[in-house]
Amino acid sequence: MADTLHAEQKLKSFLLTVAQQNASDLHLVVGRYPTIRVDGRLIPLTEEEVLTPEKTKDFSKVLLTEKDEKELLEKGQSNFSYDFEGKARFRTSVYFQQGKLSVAMRLIQTKIRTLEELEINPSLYDFAQHGQGLVLVTGPVGHGKSTTLAAIIDYINHNFDKHIMTIEDPIEYIYQQDRCLINQREVGHDTESFALGLRGIFREDVNVLLIGEMRDLDTIATTMTAAETGHLIFATLHTNNCAQTVDRIVDVFPAHQQNQIRAQLANVLLGVVSQRLIPKIGGGRTPAVEIMIKNHAVGNLIRENKSYQIDSIIETSLKEGMVSLDRALSQLVKNGIISIEDAFTYTNNKEYLKTIIKNK
């Protein structure tokens, strides 16, 4: 009991450090100092003791419910949200590595910021005007996809009369209902899986749906059907750019279905947003956002299996609101917000980025 109480007090001090240092994550790993992530960089808390297997086990006991502990023992990991004294929430993962327990906790900001506050083009709110269709927000883990989606969902909440449903693993942002009726379902607690939760929306009078992640064929197939049948859907994928996103969705399906899926995707897709969080000069991070809006040309390329040409369409469709990642990076360099070295780290085409920076 004493060990658990001490672990609870120590964990509380770590989480306060996360908040005070404006960190995004806390990592507790055997053989390492407790470590936080600030502006994308891992920083060990060297004034603390190096963690032992007993210490990380004690921390896990503080965090895990009986149900979560059962999942951990059955699957080797458990993912859940952790409420810290009603002041902050953390997306948490407790998992085994080399037979020892590790903990990863990501701070979920309580305030849902607007796109303007996030330094993201408010043109993304245009997607909210549609009655049905599919909008995908993509990028690596930890680069702000959920935060961008929360801004759009909250915009709908304050400006439209809709029934919004979210299916998340775990629930991240908590929405304060305004004009919209909002239901938030957590995978593993409120529904068995994304796919099962998705199938329920056809009987729940949902207008707008947020899917935390499209992970498998069943979820993707049901999502596309829902987008065809009068639902406006926002979802995330872990892909690197807009063109790759199209390929990832199609490639999930068996070869004999892929032509049909391309046609279906070309019909339901409204757009793809791909983003990175880039270190700012002087500290902090700022988003570089690629925006693809499905127009006639993009729809044809999807149908004809020519997604490799989508980058060219994005590059030449600035007047339609499209922005390539390289254009976004070059503008941030021009404005003195990020360094050219960091821009080169995140570009997919270093030589082309050099060219457009030079021509600005």
N, C-alpha and C positions, 0 to 999 in steps of 0.2 A: 504493500500500500504506500509506504514511504517513497519507494522508487517511482511509482506512478505519479505521486503528487509532485515530486521533484521534477520529473519529466514534463509534467503539465506546466509548471512554472517556467521551466527553461524554454519549452516550445513557445509559450506566450511571449517571452523576451525576444525570441528569434522573429516572431511575426510582427512585433512592434518595430524591430529593426528594419524589416522589409518595408513597413509603412513609412518610417522616418527617413530611410535612404531612397525612397521612391523607386524601390526595386520591383521587379516583375515576378521573380521566382525565388523559392527557397529549396535547397537540396540538402538532404541528410544522407550521407553515404559512408559506410564503414571504411575506416582508414584515412578519412579526409576531415578537414575542418568543416563545420557547417558553412554552407556557401550560398551566397545570394547572387542574383543576376541584375545588374544595373546597366541600362542602355545597351543591352546585348552582351555585356562582358561579365564573366564569372569572377566574383570577388570572395575569397575565403575569409571567414571571420576568425582571424588568427589569435584573437584574444580569448577564444573559446578552446575547449579541449578537443583533441582529435577523437572522432566518434568510434566507439567500439560496437560489436554486434549486440551487446546487451543494451546499449544506449538507444540504438535505432529501434530495437524491439520494444523498448519502453515508450518511445515516441509513437510507434504504431498503435500501441494499446490505447493511448490517449485519443487517437484519431478514429479508430475503427469501431463501428457498431458490430453487433453480433452477426448481422447479415453480411456486412462488408468483410468481416474476418472469415466467414465461411467461404465467400467468393475467393478471397486471397488464397486460402488453403486448397481450394479446388482448381483454381485457374492460374495461380502463381502471381496474380496481381488483382488489385481492386481500385476502381476509379469512382470518385464520388465528390460531392461538394461539401466543404467544411465551413460552418458558420462560426466566426470568431467573436464571441461575446456580443453578437448583434451589431458589431461595428464594421466588419469586413467579411467577405466570403472568399474562399480559396478553392480552386479546382485542384483536386488532390489525387495523387496516385501513390499507393503503397505497393511495392513489388519486390520479388526475390531476385537477387543476382549473386551467383556463386554460393547459393544456399543461405545468404544473409539478406536482411531486409533493408530496403532503401525507401526514402520518401521524397517525392517531388510535389511542391505546392505552388500554384500560380495564383497571384492576387487578381481577383475580379473587381474592377472598379465599381463602386456603388453608383456613381453618377454616370448616367448615359449621356455622353457628349454628342453634340451635333457634328455634322460633317465639317462645318466651318471651323469648329473648335479642334477637330482632328486634322485640320489643314488638308482636307480632301475636297475635290471639286464638288460643289453642291448639285451639279448636274445629275449626280447619281440618284437624287430624289425623283428624277423623271421616271425611273422604273416603277415608282410607287403609284403612278397615274394609271397603270394598266390594270385591267380587270382579271386577266389570266396570263399565264406564261411562266417561264423559268429564268431566273437570274442567278448566276453562279459567282461567288466570290472565292478566289483561289490564291494560293501562295503557300510558302513553307509554314511549318508550325511556329507559332510565336510572332507572327508578323501582322497581327491586328485584324484578321478576317472577322472574328466574332464582334469586335468593337465597331467595325464598319457596318456590319449587318444590324447591330443593335441601334445604331443611329438612324438607319433607314426604317426599321420596324417602329421605332419610337416616333418618327416623323408621321408615319401612317396613323399611329395611335392618337396623335394630336390634331390630325387634319382630315380624317375620314371616319365614317361610321361603318366599321367592319368587325367581323369575328376573326381574331388572330389566334392561331394555334402554333406553339413551338414544341418541337421534339428534340431534346438535347441530351447529351451524355458527357458531363452532368449539366444541369441548368446553370447558366452563367449569370447574365444580367437579369434582374428582377424588374419587370415593367410595372409602373403605377398606372392603372387603367384610367384613361381619359375619355375620349369619344369612342374608343374601341372596347369590345369585350375580349379579354385576353386570357387564354388557358395555356399553362406551361406544363409539359409532361417530361419527366426524366426517365430515360431508359434504365431499366433495372429496378425502378421503384414504381413508376406509374404505368409503364408498358414494358413488355418483355424485350422488344427490339425496335429499331427504327422502322423496319418493314411492317411490323404488326401495328405500330402506332400510326403509320401512314395509311394503312388500309382502313383504319377507323374513321379517317376524316370524311370519307364519302357518306357517312351517316351522322355527321356532327355539325353540318351546316357551316363549314369553315370557308372563309373568303381568302385569307392570307395565311400561308404556312411557312414557318422557318424550320429547316432541317439542319441540325447541328453538323452532320457530315453524311455524305453519300458514300457508303463504304462498300456496298456489294451489289450484285446484279439485281437481286430482288428489290432493294431500296431504290436503285436507279430506275428500274422498269416501272415501279409503282409511282415514283415521282413524275415521270414523263406522262403517264396516263392521267395523273391528277392535274398536271399543267394543261392538258388537252380538254379537261372537263370542267372548266370554270374556276380554277384556283390559281392565285398568284403565289408562286413559290420562290423562296430564297434559300439557297443551300451553299455549302462549302465543299471544296475539293482540294487535295494537296497536289496541285500541279504548278508548273513554273511559268506558264504563259497561256494566253487565250487559245492559241492554236492547239497546244498540247492538251488542253482541257477537252476540246472536241474529240480528239483521238482517244483520250482515256475513257470517255463515256462509251464510245462505239466499241472499243476493244474489249470491254467487259463482257459483251454479248458473244454468243457462238457465231462463227463465220456466216452461217446460212441466214442469220437474222440481221446482219450488219447493214445491208442496204435499206431494209425497212426502218432500222433505228436511225440511220442518217436522215431519212425523209422525215421521220417523226421529230427528231431533234431540230432540223431546219425549220419546222413549223412552230414548235413551242418555245424555242430559245429567244429570249429578249436581249440578253447581253451577258458578257463575262467581264468581271473586274479582277485583275491580278495585281497584287500589291506586295511591296517590300517595305520594311522599316529600316531606314538608313541612318547611321550616326550623324548627328548635326555637328558642325564646327562649333566648339564651345560647350558641347554636352547636350544630352537628350537625343531623341530620334524623330525623324519625320518620314511620312509615307511617300513612296514613289509609286504611282498608280497607273497601270495600263487599263484602258477602257476599250472594249469592243462592243459595238451596238449592232445587233443583227439587222442588216439591211438586205436588199435584194441580192446584191453581189455575194455577201457572206453566206446567205441561205443557199445560193447555187453552189458555192464551193463546198459546203457541208454535204449537200446531196450528191455531188459528183466526186466525193472522196478526194478533194484537193485542199485539205485543210492547211497544207504547207504554204499555200498562197495567201492565207488570211493575214499574215504579218504585213504583206504589201498593201492590202486593203486598208488596214488600220493606219498605216503610215501615210496614205494618200487621202484619208477621210477626216482630216482635222475639222473641217467645217461642219461635219455631221456630229461632232462631239467625241470622236474617237481619238485616243492618245496612245502611242506606243510607249513601252517601258523606257526605251532609249530617249525619246522626246521628254518624258517626265524627268529622267535623270539629268539630261542636259540643261533643262530649265532650272533645276535645283542648284546645279553647278553655277550657272549664269547668275543666279540670284545670291550667290555666296552662302547658301545654306548648308551644302555638303561639299566635301573635297572631291577633286577629280579622281583621286586614288580610290575613294570609297565608291564612286560612281562606276569605276572600272571593275570593282569587286562584284557588283550586282548586275552588270550588263550581260546580255546574251551574245553581244556582237561588239567587241572592244574597238575594232577598226572603224565600224560605222559610227559608234558613239564619238570617237575622236573627230570624225569628219563633221558631224552636226554641231559639236561644241565649237570647233574652229570656225564654222560658217555663221555662228550667231553674232 
